Amino acid sequence: MAIEVALLKSIPYFLGLSTAELEAIRKYVFEQAVGKNDMILMEGDPANAVYFVVSGAVKVFKTSVEGKEQILCILRPGESFNDVAVFDGGPNPASAIAMTPVLLYGINRANVETILRDYPNLAANVIRILSKKVRHFVSLVEDLSFRHVTDRLAKLLLEYATDHGTVAGEPGARPRLTQQEMAAVVGTAREVVGRSLKALEEEGAIRMDRHRIVIVNKKRLEQMSGVGAGSG
Protein backbone atom coordinates (compact mmCIF):
# COMPACT_ATOMS: atom_id res chain seq x y z
CA MET A 1 0.00 0.00 0.00
CA ALA A 2 1.11 3.54 -0.70
CA ILE A 3 1.91 5.76 2.28
CA GLU A 4 -0.99 8.18 2.75
CA VAL A 5 -0.17 11.86 3.21
CA ALA A 6 -3.40 12.30 5.19
CA LEU A 7 -2.13 9.78 7.75
CA LEU A 8 1.26 11.49 7.94
CA LYS A 9 -0.54 14.75 8.76
CA SER A 10 -2.13 13.06 11.79
CA ILE A 11 1.28 12.19 13.26
CA PRO A 12 2.68 14.88 15.62
CA TYR A 13 6.18 14.47 14.14
CA PHE A 14 4.95 16.07 10.92
CA LEU A 15 2.78 18.80 12.44
CA GLY A 16 2.85 22.03 10.44
CA LEU A 17 4.49 20.58 7.33
CA SER A 18 2.89 21.40 4.00
CA THR A 19 1.29 18.82 1.74
CA ALA A 20 4.17 19.30 -0.71
CA GLU A 21 6.72 18.63 2.03
CA LEU A 22 4.87 15.51 3.17
CA GLU A 23 4.67 14.29 -0.43
CA ALA A 24 8.47 14.57 -0.56
CA ILE A 25 8.97 12.91 2.84
CA ARG A 26 6.71 9.93 2.25
CA LYS A 27 9.23 8.31 -0.10
CA TYR A 28 11.36 7.69 3.01
CA VAL A 29 8.49 6.08 4.94
CA PHE A 30 7.81 2.35 4.93
CA GLU A 31 4.70 0.50 6.10
CA GLN A 32 4.64 -2.56 8.34
CA ALA A 33 1.61 -4.62 9.38
CA VAL A 34 2.01 -6.58 12.63
CA GLY A 35 -0.25 -9.29 14.04
CA LYS A 36 -1.56 -9.31 17.60
CA ASN A 37 1.09 -10.48 20.11
CA ASP A 38 3.86 -10.27 17.49
CA MET A 39 7.17 -8.80 18.66
CA ILE A 40 8.17 -5.57 16.90
CA LEU A 41 11.43 -4.76 18.70
CA MET A 42 13.68 -6.61 21.12
CA GLU A 43 15.54 -4.75 23.83
CA GLY A 44 19.27 -4.66 23.11
CA ASP A 45 18.99 -5.23 19.36
CA PRO A 46 20.43 -2.62 16.98
CA ALA A 47 18.02 0.29 16.45
CA ASN A 48 17.23 0.51 12.76
CA ALA A 49 14.16 2.76 12.60
CA VAL A 50 11.75 5.06 14.39
CA TYR A 51 8.14 3.84 14.26
CA PHE A 52 4.76 5.57 14.26
CA VAL A 53 1.54 3.82 15.23
CA VAL A 54 -1.07 4.28 12.49
CA SER A 55 -3.66 1.92 13.97
CA GLY A 56 -3.85 -0.47 16.90
CA ALA A 57 -1.94 -0.45 20.18
CA VAL A 58 1.73 -1.15 20.96
CA LYS A 59 3.14 -2.10 24.36
CA VAL A 60 6.66 -0.88 25.15
CA PHE A 61 8.25 -2.71 28.07
CA LYS A 62 11.40 -3.87 29.81
CA THR A 63 12.00 -7.32 31.28
CA SER A 64 14.21 -8.10 34.28
CA VAL A 65 16.66 -11.01 34.46
CA GLU A 66 14.06 -12.82 36.59
CA GLY A 67 11.44 -12.31 33.87
CA LYS A 68 9.43 -9.56 35.58
CA GLU A 69 7.86 -7.16 33.10
CA GLN A 70 7.53 -3.41 33.55
CA ILE A 71 5.34 -1.69 30.98
CA LEU A 72 6.77 1.73 30.14
CA CYS A 73 3.90 2.91 27.96
CA ILE A 74 1.08 1.74 25.74
CA LEU A 75 1.03 3.62 22.46
CA ARG A 76 -1.97 4.53 20.31
CA PRO A 77 -2.28 6.00 16.79
CA GLY A 78 -0.06 9.01 16.13
CA GLU A 79 2.49 8.12 18.79
CA SER A 80 6.08 7.12 18.08
CA PHE A 81 8.62 4.77 19.61
CA ASN A 82 12.31 3.94 19.40
CA ASP A 83 13.10 7.61 18.77
CA VAL A 84 15.92 7.86 21.30
CA ALA A 85 17.83 4.85 20.00
CA VAL A 86 17.66 6.16 16.45
CA PHE A 87 18.96 9.58 17.51
CA ASP A 88 21.73 8.45 19.87
CA GLY A 89 22.87 5.43 17.84
CA GLY A 90 22.51 2.98 20.72
CA PRO A 91 20.56 -0.29 20.83
CA ASN A 92 16.80 -0.55 21.39
CA PRO A 93 16.29 0.54 25.02
CA ALA A 94 13.11 -1.53 25.40
CA SER A 95 11.04 -4.20 23.68
CA ALA A 96 7.79 -3.52 21.81
CA ILE A 97 4.94 -5.90 21.07
CA ALA A 98 1.60 -5.51 19.27
CA MET A 99 -1.34 -5.71 21.70
CA THR A 100 -3.79 -5.73 18.77
CA PRO A 101 -3.34 -5.99 15.02
CA VAL A 102 -1.15 -2.97 14.30
CA LEU A 103 -0.26 -0.87 11.28
CA LEU A 104 3.03 0.99 11.57
CA TYR A 105 4.83 3.59 9.53
CA GLY A 106 8.61 3.65 9.95
CA ILE A 107 11.63 5.65 8.87
CA ASN A 108 15.10 4.10 8.80
CA ARG A 109 17.84 5.78 10.83
CA ALA A 110 19.78 7.11 7.84
CA ASN A 111 16.61 8.56 6.33
CA VAL A 112 15.70 10.25 9.63
CA GLU A 113 18.98 12.15 9.45
CA THR A 114 18.28 13.12 5.84
CA ILE A 115 14.77 14.37 6.64
CA LEU A 116 15.94 16.45 9.61
CA ARG A 117 18.65 18.02 7.45
CA ASP A 118 16.28 18.79 4.58
CA TYR A 119 13.32 19.88 6.72
CA PRO A 120 14.77 21.66 9.80
CA ASN A 121 11.29 22.75 10.98
CA LEU A 122 10.73 19.10 11.86
CA ALA A 123 13.34 19.40 14.62
CA ALA A 124 11.03 21.58 16.73
CA ASN A 125 8.37 18.85 16.61
CA VAL A 126 10.94 16.22 17.60
CA ILE A 127 12.06 18.31 20.59
CA ARG A 128 8.47 18.69 21.82
CA ILE A 129 7.77 14.98 21.43
CA LEU A 130 10.95 13.91 23.22
CA SER A 131 10.24 16.43 25.99
CA LYS A 132 6.78 14.92 26.45
CA LYS A 133 8.35 11.46 26.72
CA VAL A 134 10.77 12.70 29.40
CA ARG A 135 7.83 14.08 31.40
CA HIS A 136 6.04 10.74 31.08
CA PHE A 137 9.01 8.79 32.42
CA VAL A 138 9.59 11.28 35.26
CA SER A 139 5.93 10.79 36.21
CA LEU A 140 6.36 7.01 35.99
CA VAL A 141 9.37 7.10 38.33
CA GLU A 142 7.44 9.32 40.73
CA ASP A 143 4.46 6.96 40.75
CA LEU A 144 6.57 3.84 41.26
CA SER A 145 8.66 5.47 43.98
CA PHE A 146 6.17 7.48 46.00
CA ARG A 147 2.61 6.27 45.40
CA HIS A 148 0.86 3.31 46.98
CA VAL A 149 -0.10 0.49 44.60
CA THR A 150 -3.82 1.20 45.03
CA ASP A 151 -3.27 4.88 44.17
CA ARG A 152 -1.25 3.93 41.08
CA LEU A 153 -4.02 1.56 40.06
CA ALA A 154 -6.63 4.30 40.53
CA LYS A 155 -4.65 6.51 38.15
CA LEU A 156 -4.43 3.72 35.58
CA LEU A 157 -8.18 3.07 35.73
CA LEU A 158 -8.87 6.76 35.10
CA GLU A 159 -6.52 6.77 32.11
CA TYR A 160 -8.38 3.81 30.61
CA ALA A 161 -11.90 4.97 31.46
CA THR A 162 -14.31 5.39 28.55
CA ASP A 163 -17.09 7.95 28.26
CA HIS A 164 -19.45 5.26 29.55
CA GLY A 165 -17.51 4.74 32.77
CA THR A 166 -16.09 1.34 31.92
CA VAL A 167 -12.36 0.65 31.72
CA ALA A 168 -11.45 0.26 28.03
CA GLY A 169 -12.44 -2.71 25.91
CA GLU A 170 -14.79 -0.61 23.74
CA PRO A 171 -14.31 0.20 20.04
CA GLY A 172 -11.88 3.08 19.66
CA ALA A 173 -10.83 2.89 23.31
CA ARG A 174 -7.49 1.77 24.63
CA PRO A 175 -7.11 -2.02 24.68
CA ARG A 176 -8.52 -3.93 27.61
CA LEU A 177 -5.79 -4.77 30.10
CA THR A 178 -5.57 -8.06 31.95
CA GLN A 179 -4.77 -7.96 35.66
CA GLN A 180 -1.28 -9.18 34.77
CA GLU A 181 -0.83 -6.22 32.39
CA MET A 182 -2.19 -3.83 35.01
CA ALA A 183 0.41 -5.21 37.40
CA ALA A 184 3.15 -4.65 34.81
CA VAL A 185 2.06 -1.02 34.42
CA VAL A 186 1.86 -0.17 38.14
CA GLY A 187 4.94 -2.19 39.07
CA THR A 188 3.55 -4.96 41.26
CA ALA A 189 2.31 -8.56 41.17
CA ARG A 190 -1.02 -9.67 39.70
CA GLU A 191 -2.22 -10.87 43.11
CA VAL A 192 -1.66 -7.38 44.56
CA VAL A 193 -3.70 -5.85 41.73
CA GLY A 194 -6.51 -8.28 42.51
CA ARG A 195 -6.51 -7.23 46.17
CA SER A 196 -6.33 -3.55 45.23
CA LEU A 197 -9.31 -3.86 42.87
CA LYS A 198 -11.27 -5.52 45.65
CA ALA A 199 -10.32 -2.70 48.03
CA LEU A 200 -11.46 -0.08 45.49
CA GLU A 201 -14.74 -1.94 45.08
CA GLU A 202 -15.29 -2.13 48.84
CA GLU A 203 -14.61 1.61 49.03
CA GLY A 204 -17.31 2.26 46.42
CA ALA A 205 -14.96 3.67 43.77
CA ILE A 206 -15.50 0.88 41.22
CA ARG A 207 -17.77 -2.08 40.56
CA MET A 208 -16.56 -5.38 39.14
CA ASP A 209 -19.07 -6.45 36.50
CA ARG A 210 -17.99 -9.89 35.29
CA HIS A 211 -14.96 -9.10 33.10
CA ARG A 212 -15.48 -5.34 33.17
CA ILE A 213 -14.47 -2.67 35.65
CA VAL A 214 -17.12 0.03 36.04
CA ILE A 215 -16.14 3.35 37.61
CA VAL A 216 -18.75 4.28 40.21
CA ASN A 217 -17.03 7.20 41.96
CA LYS A 218 -14.66 9.00 39.60
CA LYS A 219 -13.99 11.79 42.10
CA ARG A 220 -12.70 9.28 44.65
CA LEU A 221 -10.32 7.77 42.10
CA GLU A 222 -9.08 11.26 41.21
CA GLN A 223 -8.41 12.02 44.87
CA MET A 224 -6.41 8.82 45.26
CA SER A 225 -4.43 9.22 42.06
CA GLY A 226 -3.79 12.94 42.29
CA VAL A 227 -5.38 13.48 38.88
CA GLY A 228 -7.05 16.85 38.68
CA ALA A 229 -5.54 17.98 41.99
CA GLY A 230 -5.91 21.70 42.38
CA SER A 231 -8.64 21.95 39.76
CA GLY A 232 -12.13 23.18 40.52
Residue pairs with C-beta under 8 A, 6 or more apart in sequence:
1 31
3 26
3 29
3 30
3 31
3 105
5 19
5 22
5 23
5 26
7 54
7 105
8 14
8 22
8 25
8 26
8 29
8 105
9 17
9 19
9 22
10 77
10 78
11 52
11 78
11 80
11 105
12 78
12 79
12 80
12 125
12 128
12 129
13 52
13 80
13 122
13 125
13 126
13 129
14 22
14 25
14 122
14 125
15 125
16 121
16 125
17 25
17 119
17 121
17 122
21 119
24 118
25 115
25 119
28 107
28 108
28 111
28 114
28 115
29 105
29 106
29 107
30 49
30 105
30 106
30 107
30 108
31 54
31 103
31 104
31 105
31 106
32 51
32 103
32 104
32 105
32 106
33 101
33 102
33 103
33 104
34 40
34 56
34 98
34 101
34 102
34 103
34 104
35 98
35 101
36 98
36 99
36 100
36 101
36 102
37 97
37 98
37 99
38 97
38 98
39 95
39 96
39 97
40 51
40 58
40 96
40 97
40 98
40 102
40 104
41 51
41 81
41 82
41 92
41 94
41 95
41 96
42 92
42 95
43 62
43 63
43 91
43 92
43 93
43 94
43 95
44 91
44 92
45 91
45 92
46 91
46 92
47 82
47 85
47 86
47 89
47 90
47 91
47 92
47 109
48 108
48 109
49 82
49 86
49 106
49 107
49 108
49 109
49 112
50 80
50 81
50 82
50 83
50 86
50 106
50 107
50 109
50 112
51 58
51 80
51 81
51 82
51 96
51 104
51 105
51 106
52 78
52 79
52 80
52 104
52 105
52 106
53 75
53 76
53 77
53 78
53 79
53 80
53 81
53 102
53 103
53 104
54 77
54 102
54 103
54 104
54 105
55 77
55 101
55 102
55 103
56 77
56 98
56 99
56 100
56 101
56 102
56 103
57 74
57 75
57 76
57 98
57 99
57 100
57 102
57 174
57 175
58 74
58 75
58 81
58 96
58 97
58 98
58 99
58 102
58 104
59 71
59 74
59 75
59 96
59 97
59 98
59 99
59 181
60 71
60 72
60 73
60 74
60 75
60 81
60 94
60 95
60 96
61 69
61 70
61 71
61 72
61 94
61 95
61 96
61 97
61 184
62 69
62 70
62 72
62 94
62 95
63 69
63 70
63 95
64 70
69 184
70 184
70 187
71 181
71 184
71 185
72 94
72 137
72 140
73 81
73 136
74 99
74 174
74 175
74 185
75 81
76 174
80 129
81 96
82 92
82 96
83 126
83 129
83 130
83 133
84 90
84 93
84 130
84 133
85 91
85 92
85 93
86 109
86 112
87 112
89 109
99 175
100 175
107 115
115 122
116 122
116 123
116 126
143 152
143 155
143 186
143 187
144 152
144 186
144 187
147 155
147 226
149 186
149 187
149 188
149 192
149 193
149 196
150 196
150 199
150 200
150 224
151 224
151 225
151 226
152 186
152 187
152 188
152 225
153 182
153 186
153 193
153 196
153 197
153 200
154 200
154 205
154 221
154 222
154 224
154 225
155 221
155 224
155 225
155 226
155 227
156 177
156 182
156 185
156 186
157 167
157 200
157 206
157 213
157 215
157 221
158 215
158 218
158 221
158 222
158 225
158 227
159 174
160 167
160 168
160 173
160 174
160 177
161 167
161 168
161 215
161 218
162 168
162 170
162 173
164 170
165 214
165 215
165 216
165 218
166 212
166 213
166 214
166 215
167 176
167 177
167 212
167 213
167 214
167 215
168 174
168 175
168 176
168 177
169 175
169 176
169 212
177 185
179 190
179 193
179 194
179 197
180 190
182 190
182 193
183 189
183 190
183 192
183 193
186 193
197 206
197 208
197 213
200 206
200 221
201 207
201 208
203 220
204 216
204 217
204 220
205 215
205 216
205 217
205 220
205 221
205 224
206 213
206 214
206 215
206 216
206 217
206 221
207 213
207 214
207 216
208 214
215 221
221 227
222 228
222 229
